[in-house]
Amino acid sequence: MDNYNNEIQTLQNPTFQQIRKIAENSLSHLSRNERDELQTQLNRGVNLLTSHELLCQYTFAYGNMHEAKINKALSSIQNPKEVFNNNLAIIDWGCGQGLATVCFFDFFKKLNIPNNIQKVILIEPSEQALERAILHTNIYLKDESKIKTICKYIDDVQKSDI
């Protein structure tokens, strides 16, 4: 896991696909049977992710789908440079590893929109996934003070938490 964290932190111009590739490489030492078992443990992406290997397997297995969904949603916004020209806050419910937030940041880069994100609130019940979300989000923001985490299930989040 330390190697994963180090590789992520050394990304100079990060992209979601670079993160996904690092996750895939982190699993390269596992046999096909071990990878299949990890995939089964994901339970189609609904189980809590509680290990480095499960986090990496999830990113590899479902990452492209997340990226496509976010890109599809964002592509429907007319005049994104105008919509996103002010200081913004992101609330990422059930953030997992912060994949949607990272894809949002990639969207900004693709359209040359300045990243004016002032705050990111990451909400996730898995402590391990939340730690990974901080890592992923902060390689874009480069300011961990902009990141607030809430380790709760969505139904347990109170207005005062946000």
C-alpha positions in Angstrom: 0.0 0.0 0.0 2.9 2.4 0.7 4.1 1.9 -2.8 0.6 2.8 -4.1 0.5 6.0 -2.0 4.0 7.0 -3.1 3.2 6.5 -6.8 0.0 8.5 -6.5 1.8 11.3 -4.7 4.5 11.6 -7.4 2.0 12.3 -10.2 2.7 15.7 -11.5 -0.2 16.2 -13.7 -2.7 13.6 -12.4 -5.5 12.0 -14.4 -8.0 9.4 -13.4 -6.6 6.9 -15.9 -3.1 7.2 -14.3 -4.7 6.5 -10.9 -6.5 3.5 -12.4 -3.3 2.2 -14.0 -1.5 2.4 -10.6 -4.4 0.5 -9.0 -4.1 -2.2 -11.7 -0.3 -2.5 -11.3 -0.8 -2.8 -7.5 -2.7 -6.1 -8.2 -0.2 -7.5 -10.7 1.4 -9.9 -8.2 -2.0 -11.7 -7.6 -3.0 -14.8 -9.4 -6.1 -14.9 -11.6 -7.9 -16.9 -8.9 -7.0 -14.2 -6.3 -8.3 -11.5 -8.6 -11.5 -13.4 -9.2 -12.0 -13.7 -5.4 -11.5 -10.0 -5.0 -14.0 -9.3 -7.7 -16.5 -11.6 -5.9 -15.9 -9.8 -2.6 -16.8 -6.5 -4.3 -20.4 -7.8 -4.7 -20.9 -5.8 -7.8 -19.4 -2.7 -6.1 -21.8 -2.5 -3.2 -19.7 -4.0 -0.4 -17.6 -1.8 1.9 -14.0 -1.7 0.7 -11.8 -2.7 3.6 -8.4 -3.5 2.2 -5.8 -2.1 -0.2 -6.5 -4.9 -2.7 -10.2 -4.4 -2.7 -9.8 -0.7 -3.2 -7.5 -1.3 -6.2 -9.8 -4.0 -7.6 -12.7 -1.7 -7.4 -10.9 1.1 -9.1 -9.7 -1.2 -11.9 -13.0 -3.0 -12.4 -15.5 -0.1 -12.1 -13.3 2.9 -12.7 -14.0 3.3 -16.4 -17.8 3.1 -15.8 -17.5 5.9 -13.2 -15.5 8.0 -15.5 -18.0 7.5 -18.3 -21.0 8.4 -16.1 -19.4 11.5 -14.8 -18.3 12.6 -18.3 -21.8 12.0 -19.6 -23.4 14.0 -16.9 -20.9 16.9 -17.2 -21.1 17.0 -21.0 -24.8 17.9 -20.7 -24.0 21.2 -19.0 -24.2 24.1 -21.4 -21.5 26.7 -21.0 -19.5 24.9 -18.4 -16.9 27.6 -18.3 -19.6 30.1 -17.2 -21.2 27.6 -14.8 -18.0 26.7 -13.0 -16.2 30.1 -13.1 -16.8 30.9 -9.4 -15.4 29.4 -6.3 -17.1 26.0 -5.8 -17.6 23.4 -3.1 -18.1 19.7 -3.9 -20.2 17.3 -1.7 -19.3 13.8 -2.8 -21.9 11.5 -1.2 -20.8 7.8 -0.9 -17.5 9.0 -2.4 -15.7 5.7 -2.1 -12.2 6.6 -3.2 -13.1 10.0 -4.6 -13.3 8.7 -8.1 -16.2 11.0 -9.2 -14.4 14.1 -7.7 -11.2 13.2 -9.6 -13.1 12.7 -12.8 -14.7 16.1 -12.2 -11.2 17.6 -11.9 -10.2 15.9 -15.1 -13.2 17.5 -16.8 -12.0 20.9 -15.7 -8.5 20.2 -17.1 -9.9 19.0 -20.4 -11.8 22.3 -20.9 -9.1 24.5 -19.4 -11.4 25.6 -16.6 -9.5 26.8 -13.5 -9.9 24.5 -10.6 -11.6 27.0 -8.2 -12.7 24.4 -5.7 -12.6 25.8 -2.3 -13.9 22.8 -0.4 -14.5 19.1 -1.0 -16.7 17.2 1.5 -16.1 13.5 1.1 -18.8 11.3 2.7 -18.1 7.6 2.9 -18.7 4.8 5.5 -15.4 2.9 4.8 -12.5 4.5 6.6 -10.0 2.9 4.1 -11.9 4.2 1.1 -12.1 7.6 2.7 -8.3 7.7 3.3 -7.8 6.8 -0.3 -10.3 9.5 -1.4 -8.2 12.1 0.5 -5.1 10.9 -1.3 -6.7 11.0 -4.7 -8.4 14.4 -4.2 -5.4 16.1 -2.7 -3.1 15.3 -5.6 -5.3 17.7 -7.6 -6.0 20.3 -4.9 -2.5 20.2 -3.2 -4.2 21.6 -0.1 -5.6 19.0 2.3 -7.2 21.8 4.4 -9.8 22.1 1.6 -10.9 18.5 2.2 -13.4 17.6 4.9 -14.3 14.0 5.6 -17.4 12.4 7.1 -17.1 8.7 7.9 -20.8 7.8 8.0 -23.4 6.0 5.9 -25.5 8.5 3.9 -28.6 8.0 6.0 -26.6 8.9 9.1 -25.3 12.2 7.9 -26.8 15.2 9.6 -27.1 18.7 8.3 -24.7 19.8 11.0 -22.0 17.4 9.6 -21.9 19.4 6.3 
